[in-house]
Amino acid sequence: MITADGITVAYGRHRVLDGVSLSVARGETVGLRGPSGAGKSTLLRVLALLHRPVAGTVSIDGTAITGIRYAVPPAVRTRIGVLFQSPRAAADPRLSLADLIAEPLRVARLPRATVTGRVAELADVVGLTADLLIRRPHAVSDGQLQRACLARAFAHTPDYLLCDEATTMLDAATQALIAAVITDYQQRHNAGVLIVTHDPALMTRWADRCLDLGDLAAVDP
Ligand SMILES: Nc1ncnc2c1ncn2[C@@H]1O[C@H](COP(=O)(O)OP(=O)(O)OP(=O)(O)O)[C@@H](O)[C@H]1O
């Protein structure tokens, strides 16, 4: 289980989250909603170990994680995958989709042949064909690029997948495809999934339980 306990975040003097707690268990899909600017993305970034809270703890299976980003041991960091709203903001425009998917594998210094094989496997999981893998982001659609970002998020087979409005800018068919790929991954790996979305229909269809950010704080921000 991944848990945020008593998370408080401030940007300068602006306190965005105040003592917020939530948990996502392996195998479940939790939906997180709340008004724009309430701090959903901020909470997701804290859970993804990308943002250090002023107070509070993120833990996995009861073990508190100290530090963020590369200060977290790879074996812990790779248990969490993240998918953001805008694949264009999340992708290096100089990389081919194959290199984009390979990024986390190269960071882990896996042998070249292992990386090549794993990229092919991951591309297959998200339905990207070989002709798309050699293209750079400017030459593919948002949906195709988001699929590459999803493959990248799956690279180390994370136990938890955090999705921040990950299908918002996509058409209905691509949205359904991404949701189906994530659900399939979740079932195969018993992954816990957290989805932030403004789309009530998607939330109802996808999440096992829905949480309102405003209800999670010990004290209202
Ligand atoms: N890096 C930052 N520096 C300063 N303020 C920030 C920063 N990131 C977010 N904020 C502010 O923190 C508040 C919460 O932002 P956040 O993106 O977490 O909300 P959200 O609930 O995800 O909103 P939305 O639904 O519109 O995406 C907002 O008022 C935002 O302006």
Ligand as a Chemical Component Dictionary entry (heavy atoms), coordinates in Angstrom:
data_LIG
# 
_chem_comp.id                   LIG 
_chem_comp.type                 NON-POLYMER 
_chem_comp.pdbx_formal_charge   0 
_chem_comp.three_letter_code    LIG 
# 
loop_
_chem_comp_atom.comp_id 
_chem_comp_atom.atom_id 
_chem_comp_atom.alt_atom_id 
_chem_comp_atom.type_symbol 
_chem_comp_atom.charge 
_chem_comp_atom.model_Cartn_x 
_chem_comp_atom.model_Cartn_y 
_chem_comp_atom.model_Cartn_z 
_chem_comp_atom.pdbx_ordinal 
LIG N1  N1  N 0 5.250  25.407 -8.572  1  
LIG C1  C1  C 0 4.299  26.152 -8.031  2  
LIG N2  N2  N 0 4.581  27.374 -7.488  3  
LIG C2  C2  C 0 3.631  28.128 -6.914  4  
LIG N3  N3  N 0 2.332  27.771 -6.831  5  
LIG C3  C3  C 0 1.981  26.579 -7.354  6  
LIG C4  C4  C 0 2.941  25.721 -7.983  7  
LIG N4  N4  N 0 2.292  24.606 -8.405  8  
LIG C5  C5  C 0 0.997  24.768 -8.058  9  
LIG N5  N5  N 0 0.808  25.944 -7.441  10 
LIG C6  C6  C 0 -0.461 26.465 -6.885  11 
LIG O1  O1  O 0 -0.935 25.509 -5.961  12 
LIG C7  C7  C 0 -2.345 25.371 -6.057  13 
LIG C8  C8  C 0 -2.683 23.904 -6.307  14 
LIG O2  O2  O 0 -2.238 23.548 -7.606  15 
LIG P1  P1  P 0 -2.465 22.082 -8.190  16 
LIG O3  O3  O 0 -1.959 22.088 -9.603  17 
LIG O4  O4  O 0 -1.908 21.085 -7.267  18 
LIG O5  O5  O 0 -4.072 21.999 -8.155  19 
LIG P2  P2  P 0 -5.063 21.006 -8.895  20 
LIG O6  O6  O 0 -6.120 20.639 -7.910  21 
LIG O7  O7  O 0 -4.319 19.882 -9.510  22 
LIG O8  O8  O 0 -5.655 21.957 -10.023 23 
LIG P3  P3  P 0 -6.233 21.589 -11.489 24 
LIG O9  O9  O 0 -7.450 20.742 -11.255 25 
LIG O10 O10 O 0 -6.588 22.931 -12.050 26 
LIG O11 O11 O 0 -5.150 20.893 -12.244 27 
LIG C9  C9  C 0 -2.792 26.328 -7.143  28 
LIG O12 O12 O 0 -3.252 27.511 -6.513  29 
LIG C10 C10 C 0 -1.529 26.581 -7.945  30 
LIG O13 O13 O 0 -1.549 27.872 -8.515  31 
# 
loop_
_chem_comp_bond.comp_id 
_chem_comp_bond.atom_id_1 
_chem_comp_bond.atom_id_2 
_chem_comp_bond.value_order 
_chem_comp_bond.pdbx_ordinal 
LIG N1  C1  SING 1  
LIG C1  N2  SING 2  
LIG C1  C4  DOUB 3  
LIG N2  C2  DOUB 4  
LIG C2  N3  SING 5  
LIG N3  C3  DOUB 6  
LIG C3  C4  SING 7  
LIG C3  N5  SING 8  
LIG C4  N4  SING 9  
LIG N4  C5  DOUB 10 
LIG C5  N5  SING 11 
LIG N5  C6  SING 12 
LIG C6  O1  SING 13 
LIG C6  C10 SING 14 
LIG O1  C7  SING 15 
LIG C7  C8  SING 16 
LIG C7  C9  SING 17 
LIG C8  O2  SING 18 
LIG O2  P1  SING 19 
LIG P1  O3  DOUB 20 
LIG P1  O4  SING 21 
LIG P1  O5  SING 22 
LIG O5  P2  SING 23 
LIG P2  O6  DOUB 24 
LIG P2  O7  SING 25 
LIG P2  O8  SING 26 
LIG O8  P3  SING 27 
LIG P3  O9  DOUB 28 
LIG P3  O10 SING 29 
LIG P3  O11 SING 30 
LIG C9  O12 SING 31 
LIG C9  C10 SING 32 
LIG C10 O13 SING 33 
# 
